[in-house]
Amino acid sequence: AANHITNFDGFLMQFVIPRPILFMGKAELYRNPLVDWYLRQLGTFPVKRGERDVWAIDHAKRVLEKGQVLGIFAEGGRSKSHGLRAAKTGAARLAIDTQSVIVPVAIAGTQNILKKFPGRTQTNIIFGMPITPSPSHSPASLTDTIMFSIAELLPEEMRGVYASRPEGY
């Protein structure tokens, strides 16, 4: 589960992780047949945002049950301000339902790619400690745990709504 600031995020995650990542992508990306074909070759699959997409949820569960890596941007889309937005509970629900471990991933610097072209841009992808769902976790509490873990790995200015963890959390 990662934060999401640009379209480069998923590609860069795949470059640093030795296993294939199967990402959920917004259904609108798949309207063009050529783009649809290309994204599916990369292992992505569409999800209809803002509604309960039963097919996408079932497909994501099958991915996890087969021991594959599911990439999901917990905020449900890109953060235009580059600070964390309130996350959706989908990643937590999938982890609870399949008893899958969640690895929080913080991505920073991708918002500067192409701004210094042809120069190089420093990007950071930082992996947090794995989180195992427990029986005491609700989807909302697990989502908060994931997002506060991601926030701790990000620079302060990118922590957004997860900038300060409540006392005793």
Stockholm file with secondary structure:
# STOCKHOLM 1.0

chainA/1-169         AANHITNFDGFLMQFVIPRPILFMGKAELYRNPLVDWYLRQLGTFPVKRGERDVWAIDHAKRVLEKGQVLGIFAEGGRSKSHGLRAAKTGAARLAIDTQSVIVPVAIAGTQNILKKFPGRTQTNIIFGMPITPSPSHSPASLTDTIMFSIAELLPEEMRGVYASRPEGY
#=GR chainA/1-169 SS CBCCCSTTHHHHHHHHCSSCEEEEEEGGGGSSHHHHHHHHHTTCEEECTTSCCHHHHHHHHHHHHTTCEEECBTTSSCCTTSSCCCCCSHHHHHHHHHTCCBCCEEEESGGGTTTTTTSCCCCEEEECCCBCCCTTCCHHHHHHHHHHHHHHHSCGGGCGGGSSCCTTC
#=GC SS_cons         CBCCCSTTHHHHHHHHCSSCEEEEEEGGGGSSHHHHHHHHHTTCEEECTTSCCHHHHHHHHHHHHTTCEEECBTTSSCCTTSSCCCCCSHHHHHHHHHTCCBCCEEEESGGGTTTTTTSCCCCEEEECCCBCCCTTCCHHHHHHHHHHHHHHHSCGGGCGGGSSCCTTC
//
